[in-house]
């Protein structure tokens, strides 16, 4: 398991990685462009950056898929999103509001902070946004 802080990629790149994880296959850049409403040339540049960082394998004109490192990181991104969404519902936001609000700031919350929040919540398994994967969470470790 690679060591990371959770702050390695920009908020926009978070969206790319989460989308690719949900697709679970090689994805065409036009599909990413349609989903994220981004110009294809921007998609190509961003995928190049993610490939340089080791998160994706990108073959121009064929598609893109997550590397093992990318899958691990994207699973953490889903975990982080779900934990933060659940947290906000505890403070009165609806499921829809919490998911929307978390999407605005989640890229700025570190893995260490998420692990502490997750532990304080008793490592929940379900959030308003779906199941909470714990593969990236160090359950049982004390900080």
C-alpha positions in Angstrom: 0.0 0.0 0.0 1.4 3.3 -1.1 1.7 6.1 1.5 -0.2 9.3 0.7 -1.6 12.3 2.4 -4.8 12.6 0.5 -3.8 16.0 -0.8 -1.8 14.9 -3.8 -4.2 16.0 -6.5 -6.3 19.0 -7.3 -10.1 19.1 -6.7 -10.7 18.7 -10.5 -8.5 15.7 -10.7 -10.4 14.1 -7.8 -13.5 14.2 -10.0 -11.6 12.3 -12.8 -10.3 9.6 -10.5 -13.6 9.0 -8.8 -15.3 8.8 -12.2 -12.8 6.3 -13.5 -13.1 4.1 -10.4 -16.9 4.0 -10.9 -16.6 3.0 -14.5 -14.2 0.0 -13.7 -13.0 -0.2 -17.3 -11.1 1.6 -19.9 -12.9 4.9 -20.6 -12.8 7.1 -23.6 -11.9 10.7 -23.2 -15.2 11.7 -24.8 -17.1 9.9 -22.0 -15.1 11.8 -19.4 -15.7 15.0 -21.3 -19.5 14.4 -21.3 -19.6 13.4 -17.7 -17.5 16.2 -16.3 -18.6 18.8 -18.9 -15.0 19.7 -19.8 -13.4 20.4 -23.2 -11.6 17.3 -24.7 -8.3 19.2 -24.9 -8.4 19.9 -21.2 -9.2 16.2 -20.6 -6.2 15.1 -22.5 -3.9 17.5 -20.6 -5.3 16.4 -17.2 -5.0 12.8 -18.1 -1.4 13.4 -19.1 -0.8 14.9 -15.6 -2.5 12.0 -13.9 -0.4 9.5 -16.0 2.8 11.3 -15.0 1.8 11.0 -11.4 1.2 7.3 -11.9 -2.6 7.3 -11.3 -3.7 6.3 -14.8 -2.6 4.6 -18.0 -3.6 6.7 -20.9 -3.3 5.6 -24.5 -4.3 8.4 -26.9 -7.3 7.5 -29.1 -7.9 4.3 -27.1 -8.8 5.4 -23.6 -7.7 5.6 -20.0 -7.9 3.3 -17.0 -6.7 3.5 -13.4 -3.4 2.0 -12.4 -3.2 0.0 -9.2 -2.0 3.2 -7.5 -4.9 5.1 -9.0 -7.4 2.5 -7.8 -6.1 2.7 -4.3 -6.1 6.5 -4.3 -9.6 6.7 -5.9 -10.9 4.2 -3.2 -9.6 6.6 -0.6 -11.3 9.5 -2.4 -14.7 7.7 -2.2 -14.1 6.8 1.4 -13.3 10.5 2.2 -16.3 11.7 0.3 -18.7 9.3 2.1 -17.3 10.0 5.6 -17.5 13.7 5.1 -21.1 13.5 3.7 -22.2 11.4 6.6 -20.6 13.9 9.0 -22.5 16.8 7.6 -25.8 14.9 7.8 -25.2 14.7 11.6 -25.3 18.5 11.6 -28.6 18.8 9.9 -27.8 18.9 6.2 -30.0 16.7 3.9 -28.3 13.9 2.0 -28.3 15.9 -1.2 -27.0 19.1 0.5 -24.2 17.2 2.3 -23.0 15.5 -0.9 -23.0 18.8 -2.7 -21.2 20.6 0.0 -18.6 17.9 0.5 -17.8 18.0 -3.3 -16.9 21.7 -2.8 -14.1 21.1 -0.2 -13.3 17.4 0.1 -10.0 17.7 -1.8 -8.6 19.8 1.0 -9.1 17.3 3.8 -6.1 15.1 4.6 -6.1 11.3 5.0 -5.1 11.7 8.7 -8.1 13.9 9.4 -10.4 11.5 7.6 -9.0 8.5 9.6 -9.6 10.4 12.9 -13.1 11.4 11.9 -13.9 7.9 10.7 -12.6 6.4 14.0 -14.6 8.9 16.1 -17.7 7.8 14.2 -17.0 4.1 14.9 -16.0 3.3 11.3 -19.4 3.5 9.8 -20.2 1.2 6.8 -22.9 3.2 5.1 -23.2 6.9 4.2 -25.8 9.0 2.5 -23.7 8.6 -0.7 -23.4 4.8 -0.4 -21.3 2.1 1.2 -18.1 3.3 2.9 -15.1 1.3 1.8 -12.4 1.0 4.6 -9.5 -0.3 2.5 -7.6 3.0 3.0 -8.6 3.5 6.6 -6.2 2.2 9.3 -8.9 0.6 11.5 -7.7 0.0 15.0 -4.5 2.1 14.8 -4.1 4.9 17.2 -2.7 8.3 16.3 
